[in-house]
Amino acid sequence: MNHAALTSLICGIAAAATCMGLGSAQAASLVPHRAFYTLEAARLDDSAGIAQINGKLAYEIRGSDCEGYSVNYRVANRYVQGEGQAQVSDVQLTSFESGDGLELDLQQKQFTNAKLDAESRIKVKRTKAGEAASGEISGTEPKSFTIDAGAVFPTDFQKKLVEAAERGETRFNTLIYEGSEGEKSLRVISFIGAKKPVSALADSTPDKALAGLSAAAFWPVTISYFPVDDDGADEPTYQATFNMLDNGISTDLVMDYGRYALKGTLNKLEILKQDSCN
């Protein structure tokens, strides 16, 4: 499974406004939390060759703008193919992103039926906002690369998306680098719906998860991911829709991979200690 938007959608799924020429605004505040989602098929096309999918997703974010943000993410899905054969895919990712959005360090592993298929570590750094960043991929195929000056990292992207929603914007375009495509960034188009009270989530979110939602409002969001080197692409590589709370927590996920789509329901939420900046 490609984790491309999970990193951004659940990391709000995620700061400097000058990076993209955004107007001045109060920086978004992302609450440290641990969220657990159940996954099930929302759509299975015949061409996917899959009869059934179900799984679980766990996501944790800790930190602050002054000390940086650490993310732990794991998604495990059981796929049943048309002929009845089952396969379990397990993707694990840990990352650290500096609070100023200049550095990203991530490690990722992918297992199939408990056997390690792939493992890599990626480090990316720029000296100041608005400059191109230098990256290194270690693992089975080591590589050095450069990413575009306008590409932001996942947590920085989430914060900018929340800030855009707070300003009342309905569309937010940017480049994002989050490691799922090796050395390549992704072109991202986000559509932000009308602001709604958190009480409107009652029909879709279990009571035990709602109890932890201290935010006052949310926005329906759709994010489409396109290859950065194909400006004329009509169909996104991947698309995600979700409800984005004003503290960065997400509910009601739908992750569309083209031939199939997964629905994620938030069923447990733990709010973690917020460290204050000195």
C-alpha positions as CSV (number, residue, x, y, z in Angstrom):
1,M,0.0,0.0,0.0
2,N,1.2,3.5,-0.9
3,H,1.2,5.7,2.3
4,A,1.3,8.9,0.3
5,A,-1.7,10.7,1.7
6,L,-1.9,8.9,4.9
7,T,1.1,10.8,6.0
8,S,-0.6,14.0,5.2
9,L,-4.3,13.2,5.8
10,I,-3.9,11.6,9.2
11,C,-1.1,13.8,10.2
12,G,-4.4,15.7,9.8
13,I,-3.6,13.6,8.4
14,A,0.8,18.3,8.6
15,A,5.4,26.4,9.0
16,A,6.6,29.1,8.0
17,A,4.0,31.0,5.9
18,T,6.7,32.7,3.9
19,C,7.7,29.4,2.3
20,M,4.8,29.6,-0.1
21,G,4.0,33.3,-0.1
22,L,1.0,32.8,2.3
23,G,-0.4,35.8,4.1
24,S,0.2,36.3,7.8
25,A,-1.8,34.1,10.1
26,Q,-1.6,32.5,13.5
27,A,0.3,29.2,13.1
28,A,-1.8,26.1,13.4
29,S,-1.5,24.1,16.6
30,L,-1.3,20.3,16.2
31,V,-2.3,18.4,19.3
32,P,-0.1,15.4,20.1
33,H,-2.3,12.3,19.9
34,R,-2.5,8.6,19.2
35,A,-5.4,7.6,16.9
36,F,-6.6,4.1,15.9
37,Y,-8.7,3.4,12.8
38,T,-10.4,0.3,11.5
39,L,-10.2,-0.1,7.7
40,E,-12.6,-1.8,5.4
41,A,-13.3,-1.7,1.6
42,A,-15.3,1.2,0.4
43,R,-15.0,0.1,-3.2
44,L,-13.4,-2.9,-5.0
45,D,-13.3,-2.8,-8.8
46,D,-13.2,-6.0,-10.7
47,S,-9.8,-5.1,-12.2
48,A,-8.3,-5.0,-8.7
49,G,-8.5,-8.8,-8.4
50,I,-9.4,-8.5,-4.7
51,A,-12.4,-10.0,-3.1
52,Q,-12.0,-8.5,0.4
53,I,-9.8,-6.1,2.3
54,N,-9.9,-5.2,6.0
55,G,-7.3,-3.9,8.4
56,K,-6.2,-1.4,11.1
57,L,-4.2,1.8,11.1
58,A,-2.4,3.4,14.1
59,Y,-1.0,6.9,14.0
60,E,0.9,8.9,16.7
61,I,2.3,12.4,16.6
62,R,4.3,14.1,19.4
63,G,6.2,17.3,19.7
64,S,5.9,21.0,19.0
65,D,7.2,23.7,16.7
66,C,10.2,24.4,19.0
67,E,11.4,20.8,19.4
68,G,10.1,19.2,16.2
69,Y,7.5,16.5,15.5
70,S,7.9,12.8,15.7
71,V,5.4,10.5,13.9
72,N,4.9,6.8,14.2
73,Y,2.5,5.2,11.8
74,R,1.5,1.6,11.0
75,V,-1.1,0.2,8.7
76,A,-1.8,-3.6,8.3
77,N,-4.3,-4.9,5.8
78,R,-5.4,-8.4,5.0
79,Y,-6.2,-8.9,1.3
80,V,-8.2,-11.8,0.0
81,Q,-7.8,-12.4,-3.7
82,G,-10.5,-13.6,-6.0
83,E,-9.3,-17.2,-5.8
84,G,-9.4,-17.1,-2.0
85,Q,-5.7,-16.6,-1.3
86,A,-5.0,-14.2,1.6
87,Q,-2.1,-11.9,2.1
88,V,-1.2,-9.5,4.9
89,S,0.6,-6.3,4.1
90,D,2.2,-4.4,7.0
91,V,3.7,-0.9,6.5
92,Q,5.6,0.8,9.3
93,L,7.0,4.3,9.3
94,T,8.7,6.5,11.8
95,S,9.8,10.0,11.1
96,F,11.1,13.2,12.6
97,E,10.5,16.6,11.2
98,S,12.0,19.8,12.5
99,G,9.6,22.5,13.7
100,D,10.9,25.0,11.2
101,G,10.1,22.6,8.3
102,L,13.8,22.4,7.2
103,E,14.6,18.7,8.0
104,L,12.9,15.4,7.5
105,D,14.3,12.0,8.7
106,L,12.2,8.9,8.1
107,Q,12.5,5.2,8.2
108,Q,10.1,2.8,6.6
109,K,9.6,-0.9,6.5
110,Q,7.2,-3.0,4.5
111,F,6.3,-6.7,5.4
112,T,4.2,-9.2,3.5
113,N,3.0,-12.1,5.6
114,A,5.4,-11.1,8.3
115,K,8.4,-11.2,5.9
116,L,10.4,-8.1,5.4
117,D,10.1,-7.0,1.8
118,A,11.7,-3.5,1.8
119,E,13.4,-1.2,4.2
120,S,14.9,2.3,3.7
121,R,15.9,5.5,5.5
122,I,15.6,8.9,4.0
123,K,17.1,12.1,5.2
124,V,16.3,15.5,3.6
125,K,17.6,18.9,4.7
126,R,17.5,22.5,3.4
127,T,19.6,25.3,4.9
128,K,16.7,27.8,4.9
129,A,13.1,28.2,3.9
130,G,12.5,28.7,0.2
131,E,15.7,26.8,-0.9
132,A,16.0,23.4,-2.6
133,A,16.7,20.5,-0.2
134,S,19.3,17.8,-0.4
135,G,18.3,14.2,0.3
136,E,19.9,10.8,0.9
137,I,18.2,7.4,0.6
138,S,19.9,4.5,2.3
139,G,18.9,0.8,1.9
140,T,19.0,-1.6,-0.9
141,E,19.4,1.1,-3.5
142,P,21.2,4.1,-2.0
143,K,20.7,7.4,-3.8
144,S,21.4,11.1,-3.5
145,F,18.7,13.6,-4.7
146,T,17.4,17.1,-4.6
147,I,13.9,18.2,-4.1
148,D,12.2,21.4,-5.3
149,A,12.5,24.6,-3.2
150,G,8.7,24.8,-3.0
151,A,8.1,21.3,-1.7
152,V,7.0,21.1,2.0
153,F,7.3,18.2,4.4
154,P,4.2,16.3,5.8
155,T,3.7,18.0,9.1
156,D,4.4,21.4,7.7
157,F,1.9,20.6,5.0
158,Q,-0.8,19.7,7.6
159,K,-0.2,22.9,9.5
160,K,-0.5,25.0,6.3
161,L,-3.7,23.2,5.3
162,V,-5.3,23.9,8.7
163,E,-4.2,27.6,8.4
164,A,-5.7,27.8,4.9
165,A,-9.0,26.4,6.2
166,E,-9.0,28.9,9.1
167,R,-8.6,31.7,6.6
168,G,-11.7,30.5,4.7
169,E,-9.8,29.3,1.6
170,T,-11.5,26.5,-0.4
171,R,-8.5,25.4,-2.5
172,F,-4.9,24.9,-1.5
173,N,-2.2,23.8,-4.0
174,T,1.4,22.9,-3.2
175,L,4.2,20.4,-3.7
176,I,4.9,17.9,-0.9
177,Y,7.8,15.6,-0.2
178,E,7.0,12.7,2.1
179,G,9.1,9.8,0.9
180,S,6.6,7.4,-0.7
181,E,8.0,8.0,-4.2
182,G,11.6,7.8,-3.4
183,E,13.4,11.0,-4.5
184,K,10.2,12.4,-6.1
185,S,7.9,15.0,-4.7
186,L,4.1,15.0,-5.4
187,R,1.9,17.8,-6.7
188,V,-1.1,18.2,-4.3
189,I,-4.4,19.8,-4.9
190,S,-6.6,20.2,-1.8
191,F,-10.3,21.2,-1.7
192,I,-11.6,22.5,1.7
193,G,-15.3,22.4,2.4
194,A,-17.4,24.6,4.7
195,K,-16.6,24.7,8.4
196,K,-18.8,22.6,10.6
197,P,-19.2,22.0,14.4
198,V,-17.6,18.9,15.9
199,S,-21.1,17.8,17.0
200,A,-21.9,17.0,13.4
201,L,-19.5,14.0,13.6
202,A,-21.7,12.2,16.1
203,D,-23.3,9.9,13.4
204,S,-20.0,8.7,12.0
205,T,-17.6,8.5,15.0
206,P,-18.0,6.2,18.0
207,D,-18.8,7.9,21.3
208,K,-15.5,6.8,22.9
209,A,-13.5,8.5,20.2
210,L,-15.7,11.6,20.2
211,A,-15.0,12.1,23.9
212,G,-11.4,12.9,23.0
213,L,-12.2,15.5,20.4
214,S,-11.7,18.8,22.1
215,A,-11.5,20.8,18.9
216,A,-14.4,23.2,18.2
217,A,-14.8,22.6,14.4
218,F,-13.8,20.6,11.4
219,W,-13.7,20.9,7.6
220,P,-14.4,18.2,5.0
221,V,-11.2,17.9,2.9
222,T,-10.3,16.2,-0.3
223,I,-6.6,15.9,-1.3
224,S,-5.5,14.7,-4.7
225,Y,-1.9,13.6,-5.4
226,F,-0.4,13.9,-8.9
227,P,3.1,13.1,-10.3
228,V,5.2,16.3,-10.1
229,D,6.6,15.7,-13.6
230,D,3.1,15.4,-15.3
231,D,1.3,18.7,-15.1
232,G,-1.3,17.5,-17.6
233,A,-2.4,14.4,-15.6
234,D,-6.2,14.3,-15.4
235,E,-6.5,11.5,-12.8
236,P,-4.7,11.6,-9.5
237,T,-2.3,8.8,-8.5
238,Y,-4.1,8.7,-5.2
239,Q,-7.0,10.6,-3.5
240,A,-8.0,11.0,0.1
241,T,-11.0,12.5,1.7
242,F,-11.5,13.1,5.5
243,N,-12.8,15.4,8.1
244,M,-10.0,17.7,9.4
245,L,-10.4,19.0,12.9
246,D,-8.8,22.4,13.8
247,N,-6.3,20.6,16.0
248,G,-5.0,18.3,13.3
249,I,-7.0,15.2,14.2
250,S,-8.8,13.4,11.3
251,T,-12.0,11.3,11.1
252,D,-14.0,9.6,8.4
253,L,-11.1,8.7,6.1
254,V,-11.6,7.4,2.5
255,M,-8.4,6.5,0.7
256,D,-8.8,5.9,-3.0
257,Y,-6.1,4.0,-4.8
258,G,-7.9,3.9,-8.2
259,R,-8.9,0.3,-8.5
260,Y,-10.0,0.1,-4.9
261,A,-10.8,2.4,-2.0
262,L,-10.6,2.0,1.8
263,K,-12.7,3.6,4.5
264,G,-11.1,4.4,7.9
265,T,-13.2,4.8,11.0
266,L,-11.7,6.4,14.1
267,N,-12.5,4.1,17.0
268,K,-10.0,5.1,19.7
269,L,-8.3,8.4,20.4
270,E,-5.7,9.3,23.1
271,I,-4.7,12.9,23.6
272,L,-1.0,13.1,24.7
273,K,0.9,15.6,26.7
274,Q,1.6,18.9,25.0
275,D,5.1,20.2,25.6
276,S,5.3,23.9,25.7
277,C,8.0,25.9,24.0
278,N,10.3,27.9,26.2
